[in-house]
Amino acid sequence: GLFLRGGGGGGRWTRGDRTVMDEDFVTFKEDIVKDEILGVLEDVLKEGVFIAAKVNDWTTQIVEQSLKRLASLKMDLKYAVTCHVMQRAGAGLQVADCASWDPRSDGQVTVDYHTETICAYVTVYGVAF
């Protein structure tokens, strides 16, 4: 999953064909987060055509489904998810973020998804507790 929490309990979780055992440390797993979020983006934006009237619904669905998928990993985590969906028309988008956390356990990843008319960006922040 996203993080492996220690504690010597011998716990494990399974997601698809991945099985992970508890470790003596906590580590952010960027590749698993990216896979989950990319799946959400593909599901929600499968039409592939930008429709301004649907953007609010799309962003809500993306954030809610992302949180559900992350929670389904059943890890002891706190999540924050942001989503930007815009029409692909050659305009730029500049976003910055800053966090103060333990870089050994916490992390963030941004996933981008593009069609001919849509640009979407989802950022997931994961914090072990």
Number of C-alpha atoms within 10 A of each C-alpha: 23 25 25 24 22 14 11 10 10 9 13 14 14 12 12 5 5 9 10 13 14 17 17 10 12 19 18 22 18 17 11 16 24 19 11 17 27 17 15 20 24 14 13 15 21 10 10 14 13 18 13 10 8 9 16 11 10 19 21 13 18 26 21 13 19 26 18 11 15 21 14 11 15 13 16 14 18 14 15 13 17 15 19 18 21 17 18 16 10 7 7 7 8 4 6 4 6 5 10 6 11 10 13 10 19 22 20 19 18 16 17 17 15 17 15 11 14 17 18 20 18 23 20 23 18 23 21 20 10
